[in-house]
Every structure is written in structure tokens, then in C-alpha cells.
Amino acid sequence: MSDRELITGAVSDREYDTEKLDLGEEEEEKCTCVTAEKREKTPSLQELEEVLHSAPRSCRHGDEVWPRLYLGDMVMSHDKFGLWQLGVTHVLNASHGKLCCKGSDDFYGTTVKYYGVPANDLPTFDLSPYFYPAAEFLHQALTSGGKVLVHCAVGVSRSAALVLAFLMIHHHLSLLSSVRCVQEKRWIFPNRGFLRQLIALDRKLQHTDMNEPK
């Protein structure tokens, strides 16, 4: 399922209204997905797709899926005034260089730090080399007190996969916990290739956790 296939679907007819985004909640309320048991058994591709299919298919142009981290589409990414109103300081564009997305350092100017990932929303595209660099960009942005927008064309596949990888790498959530966390705020569905790469990342992190000295 590609962003291009989805762009005429559930999110394309929704109005982007910054006042409707979740801006007034406490961080504890936004993180109900984080439990004491952070590492779960790595799911199969079929099990993961069943979890993704089970969520309500609804999202806006942008949703705050983690404290100060927004997952959105190209409409939100192009609205520089709306981003300024939200206080966004960092933008991660998972569709850098694509015709539908204008993102660049020049587009946002000096007030926003920009990071571009030139990903194609295809199952054959290897997104995994960007998991750690993108996660580090997000980690540095949030720990410095910034607000981040992560986006692609529709905000359900490429950008969602990078947000999931960030939660797994820097917040030590399992893949399933990361998916459930984001699903509380936004419908996502990375393509099958990205899901397989996230499964591989989850297994790698599980192995690392098991071999760390106690």
C-alpha cells in the first residue's frame, strides 16, 4: 500500500486545523502505551498486519503521536505558518526530493532544522539504513526541548516507519508497543517491505537487550 494509493483516501479530505491537535494534554496522558513490559515477542508479518488493520482508519493532516512529535502529511509540511504556530523546530521529511514534497533547508529557513530521507514508498526500498540516523535526529530534537514534524506524502508509511524505529531504538519499546502507541493517535500502515525491516530491527534489539550485562 503506497502513499500515492492512500492520498485520495481517508486523510485527503480532512481540514488541517492546528487548534484541533492535541496540545493541552500532559505527557503522562499521551504515553499510556508505555508499560513496564516494554519488550514483547517479535510478531510475524501477518500478526503485525492484523494489528494494523484492526485500528480505526482515521487521521488528520497531523497528529501528535508522542510528546512534541507530530506525524503528518505533505499538507502539514507545506504550511509554514501552521508549523510556526505549533512551535515546530525540526522537520524530518521521509520523502525528500519527491515532487509532492517541497521540504529542504531553503524552504524552512534558519528557524527550523531539516533532515531529509529520500525514501520511495515501495516494498523493495531499503529504509533500514535510515533508522538509526533518523532516530538520532529525533532524539536530539526532543531532548533539546524542540518540537518535531515527521512526514512523507500522507504520513502513514515512510514517516510512520521512521517514528516506529525511533520509539524502538531510543525508548526501548517493542515493535508491537510502538505500533499501539502511535495507533492511539493516528492510523498508520507502513508497506510490507518496511514492516519486514522493522521486524528485523525488533529482533536485533531483542537480541541486544538479552545480551546486555544485568
N, C-alpha and C positions, 0 to 999 in steps of 0.2 A: 504494500500500500504506500503510494508515494504522496508527497506534499501536493503535487500537481493534481492528483486524483481527488484529494480532500479539499482543495481550495474552494471548490464550488459547493461544499457540503456544509457541515454543522456550524462552522465558525464564520463563513464568509458574509453572512447577513446580519452579524451582530455588531452593535454600535460600540465603539471604543469610548468608554467614559471612565476617566481616572477616578471620579468620585465613587464609582461602584466597586473599585478594587478594595481588597481587604487591607485597610491602612490603620485601623484603630485597635486591632486585637493585640493581646500580649503574646510574647514569643512562646510561652508555655502552651497557649491555646492552639498555636499553629503547628505544634510539633507532637500531636497526640499519637502519631505513628511511631515515635521513638520509644521503644520498650527496653526493658532490662535485657531481654534475649535478642540481641541485635543480629546475630548470625544464625540464619536458618539454612536448611538444606537447599542446595542449589537446585532450582526447578529445571525440568526438561523444557524444551521449546514449546511443546504442546501445553504443558501446565502453565507456562508463562503467558501464552496467548489466551488461554481460558481466563486468567486473572484480568488481562487487559480488556477482553471482550465483555467481562462482567460489569465494568464500570459504566455509569451513565455517560452517554455521548453528548457532552455539552462543555463548552469553554468559550471564553471571551477572547478579545484580541490580546489580552494579557492577564495573567493570574499570578498572585504571589504564592508560590508553592513551597517556599522556605523563607524564614525571616530575612527580608531585604533582598530576596532573589525572585525575580519575575521571569516567568516563562511565557513567551508571546510569539506573535506572528510579524510579518513584514509591515502590516499596517501600524502596529505599535512602534516598530523600529523606525519608521519614517516620520513619526510625529515628534519632532524635536521639542516642541513646546510642551507637549504632554509629558515627555520624559523629564523635562526640566521641572515641571510641576510636581512630579513624583520624587524628585531629588535623585534621579539615576545618575551615577558617577562612572559606571563601567558598562560596556556593551560587548557581549560575545555573540558574534554572528556566525552561525553554523552553516550558512550558505554564502560565504564570502565569494565575491566575484561572479555570482549568478545575476542574470539580467533583472530578476524581480527584486533584488535586494541592493539598496544603494550604499550600504554600510562601508565606511572607510574612515581613516583618521581625519581626512579633509572634510568629510560630510558632518562629523560631530564636533569638530573643532577641538580646542585645547581644554575644554571643561569636562570632557568625557574620555576615559581611557578605552581604547578599542582593541579587540582581539578577533581576528578573522580566521575561520576554519573553512577551507574551500571544499566542502563535502557535497557529494551528489547523493540524493535520496534514492539509492539503488542498493539492493541486497548484495551486490558484488563489490560495493565500495568499502574499503577497509578504514573504518573510523577509529579503530583501536589505537593507532599511533598518536591520536589527539587526546585520548582520555586523560593522561596524566598532565600534559601541558595546560589543557583547558581547565582541569580541576585545580591546578595550582593558580591559574589566573583568578578563578572564582574565590578560592580560599584567601588569596592575598587581598582581593577587593573587599570581602566581607569582614575579615579580621582587622582591616584598616578603618572600618566603620562605614564603608560605602554601600551603595545600592546597585544591584546588577540586573540588567536585562539580558537574558539568553534567548535568542530567537533564530528561526530559519524562515521559510516561506509561510508555513501555517502553525508551527510550534507544537507539533505532535510527534515528529520522528527524529530528525537530526538533532535538533536542540534538546529534545526530551532525553535522548540517549546520553548526551553530554552531562545533563543535570543528574541523571541517574548515576553515571560514573563518578561524578563529584561526591554525591552522598555516600557512595560505597567506599571511595578512597579516603576522603577526609573526615567523614562522620561514622565510618565503620559500620554502616548499615548493610544488611544483606541485600541482594537484588530484589527479593520479594518485598522486604520492608521499604526499600527505596521507592518501588513502584506504588505501593499502597500509600506512602507518604504523599507523593505527587498527585495521586488519584483523588486525594481528599479535596484538592483544589482545582484540578484540571484533567480533562480527558487526554490521554496520550496513547500512541501506538507506533513505536519505532518499527521499521521494517524488519523482516526476518533475519537479514544479514546482521543488522545492528543488534538484534536480540541474541543471536548466537555469540557475537563478540562480547556482549555484556555477561552472558552465561560463563564464557571463558574467563572474564575478569573476576567474576564472583568466585569461581573455583580457585583461581590464583590467590585471591585474598583470603579465602578459607584456608588454603594450604599455608600461607604466610602466618596467619593467626595461630594455627595449630603448632607451628614450629618456633614460635616466639618463646623465649625463656619466661617462665612464670615468676 
